[in-house]
Amino acid sequence: CRAEACQAVGADSLGDRAKAKLGVDWHGTTRNGAVTLEPVFCLGLCACGPAAMVNGELRGALDADAVDDILAECGA
């Protein structure tokens, strides 16, 4: 999530981490086609940010380890 509430609790650095690990920018898809990284503006989990949606599932209270786990789950 790229909304202000998530930004305030570290979403920008987590987004940068995901982009670096995947080797893509926003709207990009990994070479193997496993992951497309899309920015969203408010998932409604403001109290549980940073948040993301992974294959239609909301995930909240993310940190660097959680991002790494999500990327591994997705085959990135």
ZADO-166205 format. One record per residue: residue number from 0; residue in three letters; x, y, z of N, C-alpha, C in turn. Coordinates in Angstrom, 3 decimals. Example, Ala and Ser with C-alpha at 12.3 -4.5 7.8 and 13.67 -1.06 7.14 Angstrom:
2
[bati 0; "ALA"; [13.190; -5.690; 7.800]; [12.300; -4.500; 7.800]; [13.200; -3.300; 7.800]]
[bati 1; "SER"; [12.850; -2.250; 7.080]; [13.670; -1.060; 7.140]; [12.900; 0.030; 7.870]]
//
This chain:
76
[bati 0; "CYS"; [0.845; -1.178; 0.000]; [0.000; 0.000; 0.000]; [0.893; 1.245; 0.000]]
[bati 1; "ARG"; [0.514; 2.219; -0.801]; [1.297; 3.445; -0.933]; [0.600; 4.640; -0.287]]
[bati 2; "ALA"; [-0.474; 4.405; 0.455]; [-1.199; 5.505; 1.089]; [-0.414; 6.043; 2.283]]
[bati 3; "GLU"; [-0.838; 7.201; 2.755]; [-0.084; 7.920; 3.781]; [0.090; 7.129; 5.078]]
[bati 4; "ALA"; [-0.955; 6.431; 5.523]; [-0.853; 5.687; 6.779]; [0.225; 4.608; 6.686]]
[bati 5; "CYS"; [0.281; 3.909; 5.577]; [1.310; 2.878; 5.408]; [2.693; 3.502; 5.205]]
[bati 6; "GLN"; [2.743; 4.607; 4.477]; [4.020; 5.292; 4.304]; [4.601; 5.695; 5.654]]
[bati 7; "ALA"; [3.742; 6.130; 6.563]; [4.194; 6.604; 7.870]; [4.829; 5.506; 8.707]]
[bati 8; "VAL"; [4.546; 4.246; 8.373]; [5.116; 3.146; 9.163]; [6.060; 2.267; 8.340]]
[bati 9; "GLY"; [6.616; 2.832; 7.258]; [7.709; 2.161; 6.570]; [7.418; 1.507; 5.241]]
[bati 10; "ALA"; [6.256; 1.778; 4.658]; [5.919; 1.122; 3.395]; [6.888; 1.461; 2.266]]
[bati 11; "ASP"; [7.388; 2.696; 2.233]; [8.294; 3.070; 1.140]; [9.551; 2.212; 1.135]]
[bati 12; "SER"; [10.133; 1.980; 2.307]; [11.354; 1.161; 2.349]; [11.045; -0.294; 2.010]]
[bati 13; "LEU"; [9.863; -0.791; 2.384]; [9.494; -2.155; 2.019]; [9.249; -2.271; 0.522]]
[bati 14; "GLY"; [8.652; -1.248; -0.068]; [8.483; -1.238; -1.517]; [9.818; -1.224; -2.236]]
[bati 15; "ASP"; [10.738; -0.420; -1.739]; [12.083; -0.381; -2.326]; [12.771; -1.734; -2.199]]
[bati 16; "ARG"; [12.574; -2.395; -1.062]; [13.164; -3.720; -0.851]; [12.605; -4.716; -1.867]]
[bati 17; "ALA"; [11.291; -4.713; -2.036]; [10.667; -5.634; -2.985]; [11.146; -5.358; -4.405]]
[bati 18; "LYS"; [11.205; -4.088; -4.790]; [11.667; -3.743; -6.132]; [13.099; -4.218; -6.353]]
[bati 19; "ALA"; [13.956; -4.020; -5.375]; [15.356; -4.438; -5.511]; [15.474; -5.958; -5.604]]
[bati 20; "LYS"; [14.761; -6.664; -4.762]; [14.846; -8.127; -4.770]; [14.268; -8.720; -6.050]]
[bati 21; "LEU"; [13.214; -8.087; -6.570]; [12.577; -8.596; -7.785]; [13.263; -8.122; -9.058]]
[bati 22; "GLY"; [13.994; -7.026; -8.967]; [14.641; -6.473; -10.149]; [13.660; -5.797; -11.090]]
[bati 23; "VAL"; [12.544; -5.300; -10.526]; [11.542; -4.596; -11.321]; [11.133; -3.326; -10.590]]
[bati 24; "ASP"; [10.472; -2.437; -11.313]; [9.909; -1.232; -10.711]; [8.402; -1.449; -10.605]]
[bati 25; "TRP"; [7.694; -0.441; -10.078]; [6.241; -0.536; -10.013]; [5.686; -0.836; -11.405]]
[bati 26; "HIS"; [4.691; -1.680; -11.479]; [4.026; -2.137; -12.704]; [4.873; -3.141; -13.476]]
[bati 27; "GLY"; [6.009; -3.546; -12.932]; [6.877; -4.492; -13.616]; [6.579; -5.930; -13.215]]
[bati 28; "THR"; [6.924; -6.839; -14.108]; [6.765; -8.273; -13.877]; [8.132; -8.930; -13.927]]
[bati 29; "THR"; [8.358; -9.858; -12.999]; [9.638; -10.559; -12.962]; [9.834; -11.357; -14.250]]
[bati 30; "ARG"; [11.071; -11.660; -14.533]; [11.405; -12.390; -15.759]; [10.676; -13.709; -15.878]]
[bati 31; "ASN"; [10.511; -14.403; -14.736]; [9.846; -15.699; -14.768]; [8.317; -15.565; -14.770]]
[bati 32; "GLY"; [7.809; -14.341; -14.721]; [6.375; -14.104; -14.772]; [5.637; -14.389; -13.480]]
[bati 33; "ALA"; [6.363; -14.694; -12.415]; [5.734; -15.089; -11.157]; [5.124; -13.932; -10.379]]
[bati 34; "VAL"; [5.721; -12.735; -10.513]; [5.282; -11.610; -9.691]; [5.171; -10.347; -10.538]]
[bati 35; "THR"; [4.056; -9.651; -10.377]; [3.893; -8.306; -10.901]; [3.711; -7.395; -9.701]]
[bati 36; "LEU"; [4.487; -6.343; -9.636]; [4.487; -5.431; -8.496]; [3.657; -4.199; -8.832]]
[bati 37; "GLU"; [2.503; -4.084; -8.190]; [1.589; -2.976; -8.453]; [1.412; -2.121; -7.206]]
[bati 38; "PRO"; [1.527; -0.793; -7.345]; [1.228; 0.076; -6.207]; [-0.286; 0.200; -6.051]]
[bati 39; "VAL"; [-0.746; 0.260; -4.819]; [-2.164; 0.506; -4.541]; [-2.251; 1.632; -3.519]]
[bati 40; "PHE"; [-3.353; 2.317; -3.526]; [-3.543; 3.436; -2.619]; [-4.719; 3.148; -1.712]]
[bati 41; "CYS"; [-4.420; 2.603; -0.581]; [-5.297; 2.275; 0.538]; [-6.024; 0.954; 0.356]]
[bati 42; "LEU"; [-5.617; 0.013; 1.163]; [-6.258; -1.296; 1.220]; [-7.230; -1.386; 2.393]]
[bati 43; "GLY"; [-7.346; -0.302; 3.151]; [-8.252; -0.287; 4.282]; [-7.702; -0.903; 5.543]]
[bati 44; "LEU"; [-6.414; -1.142; 5.588]; [-5.765; -1.717; 6.769]; [-4.890; -0.677; 7.456]]
[bati 45; "CYS"; [-5.356; 0.531; 7.512]; [-4.547; 1.643; 8.008]; [-3.991; 1.395; 9.409]]
[bati 46; "ALA"; [-4.734; 0.734; 10.252]; [-4.271; 0.461; 11.613]; [-3.277; -0.696; 11.663]]
[bati 47; "CYS"; [-3.133; -1.413; 10.544]; [-2.250; -2.589; 10.506]; [-1.177; -2.449; 9.437]]
[bati 48; "GLY"; [-0.799; -1.231; 9.109]; [0.188; -1.006; 8.059]; [1.595; -1.287; 8.528]]
[bati 49; "PRO"; [2.501; -1.420; 7.616]; [2.326; -1.456; 6.176]; [1.533; -2.697; 5.746]]
[bati 50; "ALA"; [0.787; -2.545; 4.673]; [-0.077; -3.609; 4.191]; [0.180; -3.891; 2.720]]
[bati 51; "ALA"; [-0.245; -5.084; 2.303]; [-0.134; -5.489; 0.901]; [-1.268; -6.454; 0.585]]
[bati 52; "MET"; [-1.502; -6.633; -0.708]; [-2.416; -7.669; -1.148]; [-1.608; -8.639; -1.992]]
[bati 53; "VAL"; [-1.710; -9.913; -1.650]; [-0.966; -10.955; -2.346]; [-1.970; -11.979; -2.859]]
[bati 54; "ASN"; [-2.089; -12.064; -4.184]; [-3.044; -13.000; -4.791]; [-4.432; -12.859; -4.184]]
[bati 55; "GLY"; [-4.871; -11.630; -3.974]; [-6.203; -11.361; -3.455]; [-6.342; -11.436; -1.946]]
[bati 56; "GLU"; [-5.270; -11.774; -1.250]; [-5.295; -11.883; 0.217]; [-4.616; -10.668; 0.844]]
[bati 57; "LEU"; [-5.317; -10.010; 1.768]; [-4.732; -8.868; 2.462]; [-3.736; -9.339; 3.510]]
[bati 58; "ARG"; [-2.614; -8.643; 3.595]; [-1.594; -8.915; 4.604]; [-1.242; -7.611; 5.284]]
[bati 59; "GLY"; [-1.182; -7.613; 6.609]; [-0.888; -6.400; 7.349]; [0.297; -6.555; 8.266]]
[bati 60; "ALA"; [0.690; -5.449; 8.865]; [1.814; -5.391; 9.807]; [3.079; -5.994; 9.207]]
[bati 61; "LEU"; [3.366; -5.619; 7.968]; [4.516; -6.178; 7.266]; [5.822; -5.553; 7.741]]
[bati 62; "ASP"; [6.872; -6.347; 7.657]; [8.232; -5.885; 7.906]; [9.117; -6.523; 6.842]]
[bati 63; "ALA"; [10.407; -6.291; 6.918]; [11.331; -6.794; 5.893]; [11.283; -8.321; 5.791]]
[bati 64; "ASP"; [11.224; -9.000; 6.922]; [11.166; -10.470; 6.893]; [9.881; -10.957; 6.227]]
[bati 65; "ALA"; [8.767; -10.286; 6.520]; [7.494; -10.679; 5.912]; [7.528; -10.481; 4.397]]
[bati 66; "VAL"; [8.131; -9.388; 3.947]; [8.256; -9.157; 2.507]; [9.098; -10.256; 1.872]]
[bati 67; "ASP"; [10.196; -10.605; 2.498]; [11.041; -11.686; 1.974]; [10.262; -12.998; 1.908]]
[bati 68; "ASP"; [9.477; -13.289; 2.938]; [8.673; -14.520; 2.965]; [7.627; -14.512; 1.847]]
[bati 69; "ILE"; [6.974; -13.366; 1.656]; [5.963; -13.246; 0.602]; [6.588; -13.473; -0.766]]
[bati 70; "LEU"; [7.744; -12.871; -1.008]; [8.404; -13.040; -2.294]; [8.805; -14.493; -2.519]]
[bati 71; "ALA"; [9.255; -15.156; -1.479]; [9.597; -16.581; -1.594]; [8.351; -17.422; -1.891]]
[bati 72; "GLU"; [7.241; -17.117; -1.216]; [5.984; -17.822; -1.459]; [5.538; -17.686; -2.914]]
[bati 73; "CYS"; [5.802; -16.540; -3.479]; [5.358; -16.239; -4.854]; [6.319; -16.762; -5.898]]
[bati 74; "GLY"; [7.395; -17.371; -5.496]; [8.346; -17.920; -6.434]; [9.283; -16.909; -7.040]]
[bati 75; "ALA"; [9.478; -15.800; -6.332]; [10.358; -14.761; -6.855]; [11.799; -15.017; -6.457]]
//
